Amino acid sequence: MKESKLLLLFLAFLMPLSFSSCEKGDGDLDYGEGFIYIAQATLTGGLNNYCTVPSGWGPDTFNYVLDASSLKVYVSVTRSGKISGAQGFTVKLNDDQALAQAAVASGEIGNAALLPSSSYTLPATLSVEEGKNVGTSFVSVDRAYLESHIGENLVMALSISDPSAYKLAESNTSVVIIIETENLFETN
């Protein structure tokens, strides 16, 4: 009888504990601040802000689409942190010729040449919907121009500015996109 009472007392103590694990945990709480950056600028883990297209061998890298007339390079803007009820926002996407020229001049990119801005089209803005952290669009590059420069690494640079909400991050707000034409056309 004494053992039964102890068992019931023990179970009575454990019952509330077992149900408390169903409550909202720390992983579901908001954290961090909402800073905006270009996702592709983080691909090298902080070594630099370079993004190579293709980012590996083959079209399964998912950072571009090549069709009959153009190469579409994906560009994503991301908001850091977890914010319940996060509002949507928009940033301007800018052509950064000075950064592209500096990357070519650095000598870090083998057989590099500047991609003229007349050979690609940028969206004016990148948008993130309400409640989301990421918004994606693409830069359209003229395929004929790329095909006439096979063997070169063509370089363009982009930056973001003028957020409609939140703040720009201190880093990763610009990206140097390196189109490896030889690898691009070898894989397609």
C-alpha positions, 0 to 999 in steps of 0.5 A: 500500500505504501508503495502504491501511494509513492507511485501515485505521488511520483506520477502526480509529480511527473504529469505536469512536467511531461505536459510542460514540454509542449509549450513554446520553447526558446527556439520559437522566440524572436531573436536577433536584429533585422539587418539586410544583406545579399545572400550570395555575398556570404557564399565563401564564408567570409573570405570575400564577397564573391559569387561564382556562376556556376557555383560548381559543376553543372546546372544543379548548382541552382544559382542560374538558369540558361535559356536561348537568349540569356543567363539569369543569375539569381540574387537574393536579399535576406533579413537576419534574425527571427521577427514575428509578424515581420513586415515586408521590405524593398531595397534598391539594387545597384550596379557597382562598376567601381567594385567590379573594376577593383575585383578585376584589378586585384588579380584574385580572379584568373583571366578576369574581364569586366562585364559591360553594364550594357550586356545585362539588365538589373531589376530596380528593386528586390522585395521581401514579402511580409512574414518572410526573410528572403526575396529573390530575383535575377539579373539577366545577362545577354547569352550572345555576349557570354558566348563571344567571351568563352574562356574569360571570367566575366565580372559584375558587381551589385550592391543594395541601398535604401531599405524601406524597413530595417537597416542594412548590415555592416557587411555583405551588402555588395556582391561580386558575381564572376561568370565562368563562361567556360564552365557555364557552357561546358555544363549546358 
